[in-house]
Structure formats: C-alpha cells, structure tokens
Amino acid sequence: MKRMGTLRLLSDLSHFSGAARLRELLAGDPAVRVRCSPDGRHLLLLRPPGAPSPQLLVAVRGPGAELERAWPAGHPSPLDAFFLPWPTRPALVLVWESGLAEVWGAGVGPGWRLLRSTELCPGGGARVVAVAAPGGRLVWCEERQAGAEGWLGPPAAFSHCVCVRTLEPSGEAGTNLGRTHILLHHCPSFGLLASRKDLFLVPTAATWPGVGHILLIWRPGKGKLMVAAPCLGLSHSKSLHPGQGDTWDFRALLRGLPGLLSPMKPLTVHTWAPTPQGLLLLDFKGTVSLVQSHGGTRAVGTLQEAPVGLAGSAALGTFHGTLACVLGSTLELLDMGSGQLLERKVLSTDRVHLLAPPVPGMEDEEELETRGGLRLLSALGLFRVGWEAPQGLEVPSAEDLVFEEACEYYQRRSLRGAQLTPEELRHNSTFRAPQALASILQGHVSPSTLLTTLRAELRDYRALDQLKAHLVAGDDEEAGWTELAELEVARLLRTELVGDQLAQLNTVFQAFPTAAWGAILRALQLQPDGKGRLKSHAPPDVWKKVLGGTSAGKEPPNGILPLFELLCQCLCRLEPGWLPPFVELAQQQGGPGWGSGGPGLPLYRRALAVLGEEGTRPEALELELLLGSGRPKAVLQAVGQLVQKEQWERALEAGLALSPSSPLLRSEIFKLLLAEFARHRRLDAYLPLLCRLCPPDLAPAELLLLLRTHLPDESEPPTPFPEPGTEPPLTVGLLKALLERTGAQGRSSGPVLSLYEDILWDPGTPPPTPPRGPVTTLQASDHPGLEAWASPGLLCD
C-alpha cells in the first residue's frame, strides 16, 4: 500500500517565549533568516540590514528568556548569526561586516548575556563578506585591501581570503578562541555554507566569472579540500590541515589542477542547501542536484514548478531518502533515488522555512518523539512533514517486532547454515534478550512509559552506533576514538565488572588513558575543593563498584587489575599529584566490606602495590599515601622516613595534622621526635612546633625521664662549653619551653603533679628583702669546709 505524506502541527508557537513577536517577524518579513539551535529548543530570527527593529530575536520553547536586539540607524546590524553546538549551555555568535564577533550565552545567569567580544580582522581595512560556523569553528571570507598581504598588487578579483578559528566553551561562562588560520588566500569572493561535517565554499554574484563554475568542499574531519566543477564532472582532492600550518593559494591551486579552468559559464543557482548527504542546489529550471562530499554531482529530480527569478523564496531539505522542496506556497516531495514525485501539497502561506534537524544526542524529549520527519516553520506554527502508514494497514505487535528484529540480528552474526526463525527464538532458552524484552512488552506497558524508561539507554546506544559509523567513514578520527572510549567506559561502569567486562575496561584504559579518566571524572563527579583535596557527589553504589576488588583466591588473569588499582595506575601516568587525594577520598567513601582485595587490606596498601615493590616506589607519592592513610602504623612509618631525611618541619606538621581523636598516635610521634631533640640540636629551630605537639597529659617528670632515656652517654665530666666540632649538649634553657608547656597543662588540675612543677611558675613579685643587720664574721672553725678552699699563702697565722 502506498504511504501518505502528512503535515502535522507540532506547536502554534504559544509555547515559545515572545510568541507574539515571533509570529510578527515570520509573517511580516519574507527575507528574515531563521536558524534552529542544536537541541531544537531555540529559534533565531535575523532580519537583513536596514530592516525595522528588532533585527534579532531568539525565542525559546518552554522555560527560558528570549533575546531581542535592535541597532539604531547608523549602527550596522550583524551580517549573520549562528547557534554554537555547545552541550553545556545554549550559545550563539553574531558576526558583523567589520569583523566584530560577539558570543552570547544563556544558562549562566538570568537571561542571555555577552560572553566574549573579539575582532576577526584586527589589522583593519578588511571586510567580512560571508561567515559560517561548522562544528565548533568560525569560518569567514574577508575582503582585504590591495597590498594587505605584503605582496605587490593582487587583482581585485582575488583579493579575498578564507580564515578559520576554533570556538569552544570554557568553564561556566567563558569562551576559548583559537588562533586564526588562513585556509585560502588570493581567492575570489565565496559564500559559505556548513553542514555538520563539511564546509561548502560556493560562488556568488560577486565571484569573478572565470571561476564562477567552481566550488570547494573542506572536510575538517579528514583534513581534505575538494575542488569540484559540477558542470564539468571534475573533482580533485588536496590535503588541508590548518592546525598543522596548511594553507593554499587559490590561484596556484587551480593552476595545478588540469581541466578546471576550461571556459565555462558560471553556475546559475537559485538556492543552496547543505544537508547530511551533501550540498543541494536548485537552478532556475527547477532541477535539483546533489554535490556530494567527495566532489561528485548527481541529479536528484525536477520540480513541477521552476522558481521565478531571484525574488521567489525556496527551501530544500531531506528526510528518510526523501527530498522536500518548498517553493512559494507549494510543497513537493521527491524520491531522492529515482527523482519521482511522491506528493505535492499546496500550503496556506508562501513564507515557510525549513528547519535543520537537531544534532543527534542533543535533542530533548519532545524532539525525540517527533524525530523522523522534517520541520516547517511559519507564522501559523511549527509543523512536521513525514510519512505515515494509511489506516487499515495491519501493524505487527510489539512482541512480534522484537522477535523479528532479533532474528535478523542473530542471523547476521550466526555461522550456521540453517535459517533462524522467530518461533525458534520464542522457545529457545539460548536467546534470552528478546524474550526478556518481549516479557516487558507483555506487561501492557504503554509505549510512552516504556520510552520514558528506556530513553537514556536508547540515546546512549544510538549515539554509540552513530559514532561507530563516523569512525568507519574516517570522519574526525582522533576526536571520534576519544568519544568512543568515554562512552565505552561509561557503559562498562553500568555493568558488573567481572570477567570480560573488567578485561575490556583494562584494555580501554591502556589504549586511551586520558579519555577513560575523563569518563571516570564524570561518573564520580570529582572536583577539587581548592585546598588540595577532592570532593565527590557520586552515589554510594558507584563508589562501591570502584572500590570493590577481587574475591579471595580469585586473582584476575593475565595481570588484569580491579577498577581501583586501574584508576591508581592511570593517575600515576597522567597526574601523579592527584593520587594521594584520590585515595584519601576513596577511604572516606568506602563502606564495610567494599574492598575485598584481601582480609583487612586497606586502600592505601592497594595503591602502594600499584606503585611497585618497596624500595622502587616514588618516595614523594609513597610518603603522601602513608600520611593520608590515617592508619597509625602507616603514619609512623612515614614520620620515620621523614626523620631519616631530616625533614623536621614536615614530620612535625604530620603530627599536628592528626585530629585530637588520635591522642596515642600524636603521643608516639612526639616521643619519636623528642628522642631526636635529645640527641642533637638540629630540631632546635622547630621547638615551637614540638611544644604544640606535646601531649596535654604529659607531666614535667615524665618529660625529663623521656629525655634522660635518649640523652647520649657522657664518657667524661661535662664542661661548660663544648669542644670545637662537637654537638652542643641539651641545656635547661632549651628545655624551658617544653617544661613550661607541660607545667601549664598540668597546673589547672589542682594538686601538684611533679616535684619540679613549682619551680616553673613565676610568682609575679620577688620575695621581700630580709632586714639588714651587722655583718658577722664567719669563723673557719665553724665551717671546716672553708679550709679546703683557702690557699696557704692567703691565710695568716
């Protein structure tokens, strides 16, 4: 039965902000330029220079603020405006003929605001004649003055150049603009049209007639420049990588391509339209042709009516192998394979705009439900044109479709010669996936509910299949492999990481460590807190999967690492400084029994095992892991290493960093450092820190006993001054601060705790002076000890 083309109303525009102004511009100005955002929610309307205000309107479907701009007389309006394919927030770029470019964004505050303003032609004297924004790049064709490039007088016909800059989001409200690269110089005036993958440089009325039959196709993903002459059936390919410094002189390019400069009439094209299949062009005879990305040209079909002059409006688009052409108030649908007219409809208005489909993976829920057709916009509303089966046609049940599709899927991958049937799938327990899906559908789940439940999974699988198709086609391979690795890691994290899944994850980390770690960052929602630590907002289930190890006695084969060890190994390769904060965060997230790498095996030891055997590990990382572990044995081991290296300040800070809930560990660190303080004088400069580390319950007597234990043995009686080259002894002056610390901590307890405590306290005022009296002469006989001090020559008989 023949299918029917339907035109269905999606919205009467009342769901858009500024609906009245939107209808007014669509109905009143036939020359208004309409663009749709990558997610399909925003509409941009730009009126030509000289039109009444407002010249720019951005309307949004659903919640959000519109953007309305007007430029007074004497101030030129933008030459063109484009939405940018930024996944984080809506953004657009405005470009003026003078070279001024403004980037506007929404979602970073109330309404739209200016994010960045720059000059594309900073030297002055240049004029932008065309601009396009393909895939995160800004490409423009500018006309330069004679001699602007430093060589003698180029002809006016070749005084243009085509330049490109990358345009990427940065943070919440920033924009990164790359360096300017020249793709072509000494070229004629070109119009610029962009599809999702390619940029088309097409001749205009201002192009020199001698090259008006030539158009160029730049394929950034493959680094190729195609030079094509559709009327001659010729095309040539050249390499063009702007990031590697490639550029082409247009005149030298054509001189090296034989046959392109044959005398030909310029292309007479009424309408150009970039599509995923290539560039559609409609001539004044009503013939539609397709220039493909490789430069080849083929005829698609001929319309029933031809455009009348340049004033007539026309729009071209494709969907499901069908060409849609709106010419005036007529809509014609042609089969792109045969060129046959499928259907012709007369519309109620001649001011209709075809909207580009949303970018795959960025469309919202409403766009997912209307996918598969082409959208038309007019003042009457937003419509969808597509194919629908006529009434009375039997549609197989959802359960039958499951087994039929699964049958074709398994048959393509089967090595047996026998034909697989849907009935066999129904009763064979080997094929469980279609039976599970069929059982879900048998539960009378409505299609809308099922779509809501599976939307995220379907979107991921669809994006993955599209990405694989792009990689097979060789489009933008480096970025494609990176995205594929991120999607694969995200998929594996949703599975049970055992066996093949864990082996696959190890393979991805080895081949694409940066992309794999980026996927982990998003899954764990890791962010630095500004104090050298990490924080995470991931749910506990995700952390449980990350911290889980292998069961006892079931070590992974062939050196395959569990996920936690895999992440530690990846961090050692990419950002070693992040490893200790990551392990510390993991210890805070861990629950009882999560890490099953061994009985009681803590995470810091699992991380140390990744660094290698003891003695071969990086000392700095090992120290940080030991100090951040919070385990007494590990912390004491780290402090002992710091003492051996005589890093006194860091050893003291490690003890002070411990919370008051670890008094025993702080006490052990204090005793370790006090022993060093008793042996030598290299800790004297850090005495204030040592006093702060002193345990609050330590009495002066205990302190003196500890010091006495570690004082070096004296083989000779002490002398008031040390011998040259020997270590100065410990003095009471150095001990005073420590004794005061212990005495101050003990005095508030009430009774005297030590025999020496009372001498540490200053009474504030000296004791009273005893009364003065007559001096009595001491008799030697009263003090027999004085005789021993008297010299014989000083005593009189």
C-alpha positions in Angstrom: 0.0 0.0 0.0 1.2 3.5 -0.8 2.4 5.6 2.1 1.0 9.0 2.7 2.8 12.3 3.4 1.3 14.1 6.4 1.7 17.6 7.7 1.1 17.6 11.4 1.0 20.7 13.7 3.6 20.4 16.5 3.1 23.8 18.1 1.1 27.0 17.5 4.2 28.9 18.8 2.4 29.8 22.1 4.9 27.6 23.9 7.8 29.9 22.8 8.8 32.9 24.7 8.0 36.1 22.9 5.4 34.2 20.7 3.6 37.4 19.5 6.9 39.0 18.3 7.9 35.7 16.7 4.7 35.5 14.7 5.0 39.1 13.7 8.5 38.7 12.3 7.7 35.4 10.5 4.6 36.9 8.9 5.9 40.4 8.1 9.4 39.9 6.6 10.0 37.4 3.8 13.7 38.0 3.9 14.1 37.0 7.6 16.8 34.4 8.2 15.7 31.6 10.5 18.1 29.1 12.3 17.4 26.4 14.9 19.6 25.5 17.8 21.3 22.1 18.0 18.8 20.9 20.7 15.8 22.2 18.8 14.5 24.4 21.6 15.7 27.8 20.4 14.8 29.7 17.2 16.9 32.6 15.9 15.4 35.2 13.6 17.8 37.7 11.9 16.4 40.5 9.7 18.6 41.9 6.9 20.4 45.2 7.4 18.1 48.2 7.2 15.0 46.4 8.4 13.0 47.9 11.2 13.7 46.9 14.8 14.1 44.4 16.3 16.7 43.0 13.9 17.5 39.9 16.1 15.1 37.7 18.1 15.9 34.5 19.9 12.9 32.6 21.2 13.0 29.5 23.4 10.4 26.7 23.8 9.5 26.2 27.4 11.2 27.9 30.3 13.9 30.5 29.5 14.2 34.1 28.4 14.2 35.4 24.9 16.9 37.7 23.4 15.8 40.7 21.5 18.3 43.2 20.0 17.9 46.3 17.9 20.6 48.5 16.4 19.7 52.2 15.7 20.2 53.9 12.4 23.8 54.5 11.6 24.9 51.3 13.5 25.0 48.3 11.2 23.2 45.1 12.2 25.0 41.7 12.2 25.9 40.1 8.9 24.9 36.7 10.2 24.3 34.8 13.4 24.6 31.1 14.3 23.9 28.8 17.2 27.0 27.0 18.6 26.9 23.2 19.2 27.9 23.5 22.9 26.4 20.7 25.0 26.7 22.6 28.3 24.5 25.7 27.5 22.8 27.5 24.6 25.2 29.9 22.9 25.2 31.9 19.6 27.7 34.0 17.8 27.0 37.3 16.0 29.3 38.5 13.2 29.4 42.0 11.7 30.8 43.0 8.3 33.5 45.0 10.1 34.9 41.8 11.6 33.4 42.2 15.1 32.2 38.9 16.6 30.2 38.5 19.8 29.5 35.3 21.7 26.2 35.3 23.7 25.2 32.5 26.2 22.2 31.5 28.3 22.0 29.3 31.3 24.9 31.1 33.2 22.6 33.6 34.8 19.2 35.3 34.3 18.6 35.6 30.6 21.2 36.0 27.9 24.5 37.8 28.4 27.6 38.6 26.4 30.4 36.1 27.0 33.1 37.3 24.6 33.7 40.0 22.0 36.6 39.9 19.6 37.8 41.3 16.3 38.2 38.8 13.5 40.2 41.3 11.4 42.3 43.1 13.9 44.5 44.7 11.3 41.7 46.9 10.0 41.0 47.6 6.4 39.2 44.2 5.8 35.5 43.5 5.3 33.8 40.2 6.1 31.5 39.1 3.2 30.4 35.6 4.4 30.6 33.6 7.6 29.7 30.1 8.8 30.0 28.1 12.0 30.7 24.4 11.3 31.2 22.2 14.3 32.8 24.5 16.9 34.7 26.6 14.4 34.1 30.0 13.0 35.0 30.4 9.3 34.7 33.6 7.4 35.6 35.1 4.0 37.1 38.5 4.2 38.0 41.1 1.5 41.4 42.7 2.1 42.8 45.9 0.6 45.5 45.7 -2.0 48.9 45.1 -0.5 47.4 44.0 2.8 49.2 40.6 2.5 52.6 42.2 1.7 52.9 41.5 -2.0 52.5 43.7 -5.0 49.0 44.5 -6.1 46.9 41.4 -6.4 43.9 41.8 -8.8 40.7 42.8 -7.2 39.0 39.6 -8.2 41.4 37.6 -6.0 41.6 40.0 -3.0 39.8 37.7 -0.6 40.9 35.1 1.9 39.1 32.4 3.9 40.1 32.1 7.6 39.1 29.8 10.5 39.2 30.0 14.3 38.1 27.4 16.9 35.4 28.4 19.3 34.9 26.4 22.4 33.3 26.8 25.8 35.5 27.4 28.9 34.0 26.9 32.4 30.6 28.2 33.3 30.8 31.5 31.5 34.0 31.5 29.4 34.9 31.1 25.8 38.1 29.9 24.2 39.0 31.4 20.8 41.8 29.6 19.0 44.4 31.2 16.7 43.4 32.4 13.3 44.4 30.1 10.4 44.2 31.0 6.7 42.6 28.3 4.7 42.8 30.1 1.3 44.4 33.3 0.2 44.2 35.2 -3.1 40.8 33.8 -3.7 37.6 35.3 -5.1 34.5 36.1 -3.0 32.9 32.9 -1.8 29.6 32.2 0.0 30.0 29.8 3.0 27.5 27.0 3.8 28.1 24.4 6.5 26.6 21.0 7.2 27.5 19.0 10.4 30.7 17.6 8.8 31.6 19.8 5.8 32.0 23.4 4.8 31.0 24.4 1.2 32.5 27.4 -0.5 30.2 28.4 -3.3 30.4 31.1 -5.9 28.3 34.3 -5.6 27.2 37.1 -7.8 30.5 38.9 -6.8 32.7 36.0 -7.8 34.9 36.5 -10.9 33.1 34.8 -13.8 36.2 32.9 -14.9 35.9 30.7 -11.7 32.2 31.0 -11.2 31.7 27.4 -12.1 34.0 26.1 -9.3 33.1 25.3 -5.7 35.2 23.9 -2.9 34.4 21.5 -0.1 36.5 21.5 3.1 36.3 18.3 5.2 37.8 19.2 8.6 37.5 15.7 10.0 39.6 14.2 7.2 41.8 17.2 6.5 40.9 17.4 2.9 39.9 20.1 0.4 37.8 19.1 -2.5 37.8 21.3 -5.6 34.8 20.5 -7.8 33.3 21.7 -11.1 29.8 20.2 -11.2 29.2 21.3 -14.9 32.4 19.5 -15.9 32.0 16.5 -13.7 35.5 17.0 -12.3 36.8 17.0 -8.8 40.2 17.0 -7.2 41.3 16.4 -3.6 44.1 18.2 -1.7 45.3 18.0 1.9 44.3 20.9 4.2 45.1 20.7 7.9 45.0 24.3 9.4 46.3 23.1 12.7 49.5 21.8 11.0 50.0 25.1 9.2 48.5 24.0 5.8 47.2 26.8 3.6 46.5 27.2 -0.1 47.0 30.0 -2.6 43.8 29.7 -4.7 45.4 30.7 -8.0 48.3 28.3 -7.5 45.8 25.6 -6.5 43.8 26.0 -9.7 46.9 26.1 -11.9 47.9 22.7 -10.6 44.5 21.1 -11.4 44.1 20.4 -15.1 40.8 20.9 -16.8 39.2 23.1 -14.1 39.9 26.4 -15.9 38.1 25.3 -19.1 35.9 28.2 -20.4 32.6 27.6 -18.7 29.6 29.7 -17.8 29.2 30.5 -14.1 26.8 28.3 -12.1 23.2 29.7 -12.1 21.8 28.6 -8.8 18.7 29.9 -7.2 19.0 28.2 -3.8 21.8 26.3 -2.0 21.0 23.9 0.9 23.6 21.9 2.9 22.3 18.5 4.1 23.9 15.4 5.7 24.1 13.9 2.2 25.9 16.9 0.7 25.0 20.2 -0.9 21.7 20.6 -2.7 21.3 23.2 -5.4 18.2 24.3 -7.2 18.7 26.0 -10.6 16.3 28.3 -12.4 14.9 25.4 -14.5 13.6 23.6 -11.4 16.3 20.9 -11.4 17.7 19.8 -8.1 21.2 18.4 -8.0 23.3 17.0 -5.1 27.0 17.7 -4.8 28.4 15.0 -2.5 31.2 15.3 0.0 33.7 13.6 -2.4 33.0 16.2 -5.1 30.8 14.1 -7.3 27.5 15.6 -8.6 24.2 13.8 -9.5 20.8 15.0 -10.5 18.1 14.3 -7.9 14.9 15.3 -9.8 13.0 18.1 -11.4 10.2 20.1 -9.7 6.8 20.6 -11.2 7.3 24.3 -11.0 10.5 26.3 -11.5 11.5 29.3 -9.4 10.6 32.7 -10.9 13.6 35.0 -10.6 15.7 35.6 -7.6 12.8 37.1 -5.7 10.9 33.9 -5.2 11.5 32.0 -2.0 12.6 28.4 -1.9 13.8 26.0 0.7 15.3 22.4 0.4 15.7 19.6 2.9 15.9 15.8 3.1 14.4 13.1 5.4 14.3 9.3 5.1 15.5 9.3 1.5 13.0 12.0 0.5 13.7 15.5 -0.9 11.3 18.2 0.4 11.2 21.4 -1.5 9.1 24.4 -0.5 8.7 26.8 -3.5 6.4 29.7 -2.7 3.3 28.1 -1.2 3.9 24.6 -2.7 5.5 21.7 -1.0 6.8 18.9 -3.2 8.2 15.6 -2.0 10.5 13.6 -4.4 12.3 10.3 -4.0 16.0 11.0 -3.9 16.8 7.7 -5.5 14.6 7.9 -8.6 13.6 11.5 -8.7 9.9 10.5 -8.8 7.4 13.0 -7.5 5.8 11.3 -4.5 3.4 14.0 -3.3 2.6 17.7 -3.9 0.8 19.9 -1.3 -0.4 23.4 -1.5 0.2 25.4 1.7 -1.8 28.3 3.1 1.2 30.7 3.1 4.3 31.3 1.0 6.5 32.3 3.9 7.7 28.9 5.1 11.1 28.0 6.5 12.6 24.5 6.7 14.5 23.9 9.9 17.6 21.9 10.2 17.1 18.7 12.3 18.6 18.7 15.9 22.1 17.4 16.4 21.9 13.7 17.4 22.3 13.3 21.2 21.4 16.9 22.0 17.7 16.8 21.2 15.2 17.0 24.1 12.3 14.6 24.8 9.9 16.4 22.5 12.3 16.3 19.6 12.9 12.5 20.2 9.2 11.9 19.8 9.0 13.9 16.5 12.2 12.5 15.0 12.0 11.0 11.5 10.5 14.0 9.6 11.2 17.5 8.6 10.1 20.6 10.5 8.5 23.6 8.8 8.1 26.9 10.5 5.7 29.7 9.6 3.7 32.3 11.4 0.9 29.7 11.7 3.0 27.4 13.8 5.6 24.7 13.8 4.8 21.7 11.6 6.2 18.2 10.9 6.2 16.7 7.4 6.7 12.9 7.3 5.4 9.6 6.1 2.7 7.6 7.8 1.1 4.3 7.1 -2.5 4.6 5.9 -5.4 3.5 8.0 -6.4 -0.2 7.7 -2.8 -1.4 7.3 -2.0 -4.2 9.8 0.8 -3.3 12.0 2.6 -6.2 13.7 2.5 -6.3 17.5 5.5 -5.0 19.5 6.2 -8.6 20.6 6.4 -9.9 17.0 8.6 -7.0 16.0 11.0 -7.9 18.9 11.5 -11.4 17.7 11.7 -10.5 14.0 14.3 -7.9 14.6 16.2 -10.2 16.9 16.0 -12.9 14.3 17.7 -10.7 11.7 20.3 -9.6 14.2 21.3 -13.1 15.3 21.2 -14.4 11.7 23.7 -11.9 10.5 26.1 -13.0 13.3 25.4 -16.7 13.1 27.9 -19.2 11.5 25.4 -22.0 11.0 23.7 -22.5 7.6 20.2 -23.2 9.0 17.7 -20.3 8.9 16.8 -18.9 12.2 13.0 -18.3 12.7 11.1 -16.1 15.2 9.4 -19.2 16.6 12.7 -20.7 17.5 13.7 -17.5 19.3 10.5 -17.7 21.3 11.1 -21.2 22.7 14.9 -21.5 22.7 16.4 -20.5 26.1 19.7 -19.6 24.5 18.4 -16.2 23.3 17.3 -14.5 26.5 17.5 -10.9 25.5 14.5 -10.8 23.1 12.5 -13.0 25.5 13.1 -10.5 28.3 12.1 -7.5 26.2 9.0 -9.4 25.0 8.0 -10.2 28.6 8.3 -6.4 29.4 6.0 -5.6 26.5 3.6 -8.3 27.5 3.1 -6.5 30.8 0.9 -4.0 29.0 3.4 -1.2 29.4 2.3 1.8 27.2 4.8 2.9 24.6 5.2 6.3 26.1 6.0 4.8 29.5 8.5 2.4 28.0 10.1 5.2 26.0 10.4 7.3 29.2 12.1 4.3 31.0 14.5 3.5 28.2 15.1 6.9 26.8 18.6 7.4 28.3 19.7 3.9 27.3 18.3 4.3 23.8 20.0 7.6 23.4 23.4 6.2 24.5 23.2 3.2 22.1 22.0 5.5 19.3 24.9 7.9 19.9 27.3 4.9 20.1 26.1 3.5 16.8 26.4 6.9 15.0 29.9 7.4 16.4 31.0 4.0 15.2 29.6 4.8 11.7 31.6 8.1 11.7 34.8 6.2 12.6 34.2 3.6 9.9 33.8 6.5 7.4 37.0 8.1 8.7 35.5 11.4 9.9 37.5 13.2 12.6 39.1 10.0 13.8 41.1 11.3 16.8 38.1 13.0 18.4 35.9 10.0 17.5 38.1 7.5 19.2 38.3 9.6 22.3 34.5 9.9 22.4 34.1 6.2 21.8 36.4 5.4 24.7 34.5 7.6 27.0 31.2 6.0 26.0 32.6 2.5 26.4 33.9 3.3 29.9 30.5 4.8 30.9 28.8 1.7 29.6 31.1 -0.7 31.4 30.6 1.2 34.7 26.9 0.2 34.5 27.7 -3.5 34.3 29.1 -6.0 36.8 32.9 -5.5 36.4 33.9 -9.2 36.3 35.5 -11.4 33.7 35.3 -10.0 30.2 33.9 -6.6 31.3 36.9 -6.0 33.5 39.3 -7.1 30.9 37.6 -4.8 28.4 37.9 -1.9 30.8 41.7 -2.6 31.3 42.1 -2.5 27.5 40.4 0.8 27.2 42.5 2.4 29.9 45.7 1.1 28.3 44.8 2.4 24.9 43.0 5.7 25.8 44.0 6.6 29.4 43.0 10.3 29.1 39.6 9.6 27.6 38.9 6.8 30.1 39.9 9.0 33.1 37.6 11.8 31.7 34.7 9.3 31.8 35.6 8.4 35.4 35.7 12.0 36.4 32.1 12.5 35.2 30.9 9.2 36.8 32.4 10.0 40.2 31.7 13.8 39.8 35.2 14.6 41.1 36.0 18.3 41.8 39.0 19.9 43.6 37.9 21.8 46.7 40.7 24.5 46.4 42.6 23.0 49.4 44.5 20.3 47.6 41.7 17.8 48.2 39.0 16.2 46.1 35.3 16.0 46.7 32.7 13.8 45.1 28.9 13.9 44.7 28.6 10.4 43.2 26.1 8.0 44.9 27.5 5.2 47.1 26.6 2.5 44.6 29.2 4.0 42.1 31.9 4.1 44.8 31.1 0.6 45.9 31.8 -0.6 42.3 35.0 1.4 42.2 36.4 0.2 45.5 35.4 -3.4 45.0 38.3 -5.8 44.4 38.6 -9.4 43.5 37.4 -12.2 45.7 39.9 -14.0 47.9 41.6 -16.7 45.8 40.3 -15.4 42.5 43.0 -13.1 41.2 42.4 -11.6 37.8 44.1 -13.5 35.0 46.9 -12.1 32.9 47.6 -9.1 35.1 44.1 -7.6 34.8 43.6 -5.0 37.5 40.5 -4.3 39.5 39.0 -0.9 38.9 40.5 0.8 41.9 44.0 -0.3 41.1 43.3 0.6 37.4 42.5 4.1 38.4 45.5 4.4 40.6 47.7 3.2 37.7 46.1 5.7 35.4 46.6 8.6 37.8 50.3 7.6 38.2 50.7 8.0 34.4 48.6 11.2 33.9 48.5 13.2 37.2 50.6 11.6 39.9 49.8 14.5 42.3 46.1 13.5 42.3 46.8 10.0 43.5 47.0 10.8 47.3 43.9 13.0 47.4 42.0 10.4 45.3 43.0 7.6 47.7 42.1 9.7 50.7 38.7 10.5 49.2 38.2 6.8 48.4 38.9 6.0 52.1 36.2 8.4 53.2 33.7 6.9 50.7 34.4 3.2 51.5 32.0 1.1 53.4 32.5 -2.1 55.4 33.4 -5.0 53.1 33.7 -2.9 49.9 37.3 -3.5 49.3 37.7 -7.3 49.1 41.3 -7.4 47.8 42.2 -9.3 51.0 41.3 -9.6 54.6 41.6 -6.2 56.0 43.7 -4.9 53.2 43.4 -1.1 53.3 43.1 1.1 50.2 46.5 2.8 50.7 48.2 -0.5 50.5 46.4 -1.4 47.4 47.5 1.9 45.9 51.1 1.3 47.1 51.1 -2.1 45.4 50.4 -0.3 42.1 53.5 1.9 42.6 55.7 -1.2 42.7 57.8 -3.1 45.2 59.1 -1.4 48.3 62.3 0.5 47.5 61.3 1.1 43.9 58.4 3.4 44.5 58.5 7.2 44.1 59.3 8.5 47.5 57.1 11.5 47.4 54.0 9.6 46.4 54.7 6.9 49.0 55.0 9.4 51.7 51.8 11.2 50.8 49.9 7.9 50.6 51.2 6.8 54.0 50.4 10.2 55.7 46.9 10.3 54.2 46.0 6.8 55.1 45.1 7.6 58.7 46.5 4.3 59.8 48.8 4.6 62.9 51.4 2.1 61.6 51.5 3.8 58.1 51.7 7.3 59.6 54.5 6.3 62.0 56.3 4.7 59.0 56.0 7.9 57.1 57.2 10.1 60.0 60.1 7.7 60.5 61.1 8.2 56.8 60.9 12.0 57.3 63.1 11.8 60.3 65.7 9.8 58.4 65.7 12.5 55.7 65.8 15.2 58.5 62.6 16.8 57.2 61.8 18.0 60.6 59.1 20.6 59.8 57.1 18.2 57.7 57.3 15.5 60.3 56.0 17.9 63.0 53.3 19.1 60.7 52.2 15.5 60.0 51.7 15.0 63.7 49.9 18.3 64.2 47.6 17.5 61.3 46.2 14.5 63.1 42.9 15.1 64.7 42.5 15.2 68.5 40.7 11.9 68.2 44.1 10.2 67.7 46.0 11.1 71.0 48.0 7.9 71.1 49.4 8.4 67.6 50.3 12.0 68.3 52.0 10.9 71.5 54.1 8.3 69.7 55.1 10.9 67.1 56.0 13.3 69.9 58.2 10.7 71.6 59.9 9.9 68.4 60.8 13.5 67.7 61.6 14.2 71.4 64.3 11.4 71.1 65.8 13.2 68.2 65.6 16.5 70.1 67.6 14.9 73.0 70.3 13.5 70.7 71.2 16.6 68.6 70.4 20.3 68.1 69.0 20.1 64.6 65.5 20.3 65.9 66.0 23.5 68.0 64.7 25.7 65.3 61.4 23.8 65.3 60.9 23.9 69.1 57.6 25.9 69.0 56.1 23.2 66.8 57.4 20.5 69.1 55.8 22.2 72.0 52.5 22.3 70.2 52.7 18.6 69.6 53.4 17.8 73.3 50.6 15.7 74.7 48.4 17.6 77.2 48.6 14.9 79.8 52.4 14.7 79.9 53.9 15.8 83.3 57.3 17.5 83.6 58.7 14.5 85.4 57.7 12.2 82.6 59.2 14.6 80.1 62.5 14.6 82.0 62.5 10.8 82.2 61.9 10.5 78.4 64.7 13.0 77.7 67.1 11.1 80.1 66.4 7.9 78.3 67.6 9.3 75.0 70.4 11.6 76.1 73.8 10.5 74.7 76.2 8.7 77.2 78.8 11.0 78.6 82.2 9.4 78.9 83.8 12.4 80.5 82.5 15.0 83.0 80.5 17.8 81.3 82.2 21.1 80.5 80.6 24.5 80.4 81.5 24.9 76.7 81.6 22.1 74.1 84.7 21.2 72.3 85.1 22.6 68.8 83.4 20.4 66.2 81.2 18.5 68.8 77.5 18.6 69.1 76.3 21.2 71.8 74.6 19.5 74.7 71.0 19.9 75.7 70.6 22.8 78.1 68.0 23.8 80.6 67.3 26.9 78.5 66.1 24.8 75.6 64.0 22.7 77.9 62.3 25.7 79.5 59.7 26.0 76.8 58.8 22.3 76.9 58.7 22.3 80.8 56.5 25.4 80.8 54.2 23.6 78.3 53.9 20.5 80.5 53.6 22.6 83.6 50.9 24.9 82.2 48.9 21.9 81.1 49.2 20.2 84.5 48.6 23.2 86.8 44.9 23.6 86.1 44.3 20.1 87.5 44.7 21.3 91.1 47.3 19.4 93.1 51.0 19.4 92.3 51.8 16.6 89.8 55.6 16.8 89.9 58.4 17.7 92.3 59.7 20.1 89.7 56.4 21.8 88.8 56.6 24.6 91.5 59.9 26.0 90.2 58.3 26.6 86.7 55.8 29.2 88.0 56.8 32.8 88.3 55.1 34.3 91.4 55.0 37.7 89.7 56.7 39.7 92.5 60.1 38.8 94.1 60.1 37.8 97.8 60.6 40.5 100.4 64.2 41.6 101.1 65.4 40.4 104.5 66.2 43.0 107.1 69.8 44.3 107.1 71.9 43.8 110.3 75.5 43.8 111.4 77.7 41.5 109.4 79.1 38.7 111.5 82.5 37.3 110.7 82.5 33.7 109.9 84.9 31.6 111.8 86.8 28.9 110.0 86.3 26.6 112.9 82.5 27.0 112.5 82.8 25.9 108.8 85.5 23.4 108.4 84.8 23.1 104.7 86.3 26.5 104.1 89.7 25.4 105.0 89.8 23.3 101.9 89.2 26.3 99.6 91.8 28.5 101.3 95.3 28.7 99.8 98.3 28.6 102.2 99.6 31.9 101.0 96.4 33.7 101.8 95.9 32.6 105.4 97.7 34.4 108.3 98.8 32.8 111.5 
